[in-house]
């Protein structure tokens, strides 16, 4: 949906969905990655903000009931001011912009000020949160209609036509109505709804404390109170609630809270494997890899002579070939070189640049690679190691002990930034590096007594024990797949 007006600045109203970052549309993500400014609400997955360009402004305008928040007029003026600076502005809204999201009001204001805009729909909580809880909002033979109403108006009262809901067939869905639950139930029963009508109070998506309270109109108020249900929540009433599809097919990691640490790439891989298993992954930090300015002797490395080039990570390969391109290094000069890598992902990344690894140890560690190199390198061979500035020095030490030449180049650095508010208390925390362990410890985070750390290798495990004084679980191999398998075995065992 688009509108053309004057000026080069424009505003994209983007629905972020109401859950993890994967719930945003591809179009929404594309716009987010190219914007000059993002104006965002509450209940937005914080990981989406990592997609915003580093140069873009990030402006928080969250609106929460009974809490200090920006006035709607202020938000609208911010959008116009930014657009008049010829900026592409993404107005990132939870759920869908037009489902009680005031998107229409914002567009009317943009039109009045002749600002171009477009709208990208999002997944509304009215549909997604029931689905996440295993409740279909329609079902053949059970419900052929959906009726969605906000239970919170500008005047802080229930809508005047709420009584008419009682006589409607199908599924009734109330948004923003938890504080009025008792009144809603009372009105529905008074106007003829059977007290045994199935009902649920649900909180999911980006809520800090997801829950699922099941009952009927007779007992749902008491059950919600006993469960300490808190906003945000939706109320769903109708026979579809009784279907509760999760009853017969619970996923192996259903509702298990998993804390993710490490680089953004590492966390992204874990997300892709944990979500289909029903887990609730939450990012606990940002991890950025930044290229280091180095004087690399390309004339020695790419001179056509016999030597070893060693990579310990995917990022090391990317930064290596990025510098090759920048310095206009002829890759044919690597013709007689041998390549050594750690890990299947690193080996695969090397193949993307047209080179096959000559050595990849079965055990994905620096120690194992060093021992394999000692068997294959001959006296006089030279090795060039390209790795992170935070990487262990074990490999080059082991080679130099045997009088083998190994020059190390810290071609990138990894910087971790922990979330300021760690509201989630995960049951398991996954660590991909000793640096991630140290960063979480230095942020002041305290691991719950019954929470467990799962580390990708021995060096990472030693760091965990050093800082958190707890014995971690170590994955069988230093891979994302092995970490997930280790987690599954641990959960099933319990």
HELIX and SHEET records of a PDB file:
HELIX    1   1 UNK A   21  UNK A   23  5                                   3    
HELIX    2   2 UNK A   26  UNK A   32  1                                   7    
HELIX    3   3 UNK A   46  UNK A   51  5                                   6    
HELIX    4   4 UNK A   72  UNK A   83  1                                  12    
HELIX    5   5 UNK A  103  UNK A  112  1                                  10    
HELIX    6   6 UNK A  125  UNK A  132  1                                   8    
HELIX    7   7 UNK A  160  UNK A  167  5                                   8    
HELIX    8   8 UNK A  178  UNK A  180  5                                   3    
HELIX    9   9 UNK A  181  UNK A  190  1                                  10    
HELIX   10  10 UNK A  220  UNK A  226  1                                   7    
HELIX   11  11 UNK A  239  UNK A  243  5                                   5    
HELIX   12  12 UNK A  245  UNK A  248  5                                   4    
HELIX   13  13 UNK A  264  UNK A  274  1                                  11    
HELIX   14  14 UNK A  275  UNK A  277  5                                   3    
HELIX   15  15 UNK A  298  UNK A  301  1                                   4    
HELIX   16  16 UNK A  314  UNK A  326  1                                  13    
HELIX   17  17 UNK A  331  UNK A  334  5                                   4    
HELIX   18  18 UNK A  344  UNK A  352  1                                   9    
HELIX   19  19 UNK A  366  UNK A  376  1                                  11    
HELIX   20  20 UNK A  394  UNK A  401  1                                   8    
HELIX   21  21 UNK A  434  UNK A  442  1                                   9    
HELIX   22  22 UNK A  458  UNK A  468  1                                  11    
HELIX   23  23 UNK A  480  UNK A  493  1                                  14    
SHEET    1   A 6 UNK A   2  UNK A   3  0                                        
SHEET    2   A 6 UNK A 116  UNK A 120 -1                                        
SHEET    3   A 6 UNK A  10  UNK A  15  1                                        
SHEET    4   A 6 UNK A  88  UNK A  93  1                                        
SHEET    5   A 6 UNK A  37  UNK A  40  1                                        
SHEET    6   A 6 UNK A  57  UNK A  60  1                                        
SHEET    1   B 5 UNK A 146  UNK A 150  0                                        
SHEET    2   B 5 UNK A 171  UNK A 175  1                                        
SHEET    3   B 5 UNK A 234  UNK A 237 -1                                        
SHEET    4   B 5 UNK A 198  UNK A 203 -1                                        
SHEET    5   B 5 UNK A 211  UNK A 216 -1                                        
SHEET    1   C 5 UNK A 280  UNK A 283  0                                        
SHEET    2   C 5 UNK A 257  UNK A 260  1                                        
SHEET    3   C 5 UNK A 428  UNK A 431  1                                        
SHEET    4   C 5 UNK A 452  UNK A 455  1                                        
SHEET    5   C 5 UNK A 473  UNK A 474  1                                        
SHEET    1   D 6 UNK A 285  UNK A 291  0                                        
SHEET    2   D 6 UNK A 405  UNK A 418 -1                                        
SHEET    3   D 6 UNK A 382  UNK A 388  1                                        
SHEET    4   D 6 UNK A 307  UNK A 311  1                                        
SHEET    5   D 6 UNK A 337  UNK A 341  1                                        
SHEET    6   D 6 UNK A 359  UNK A 360  1                                        
END                                                                             
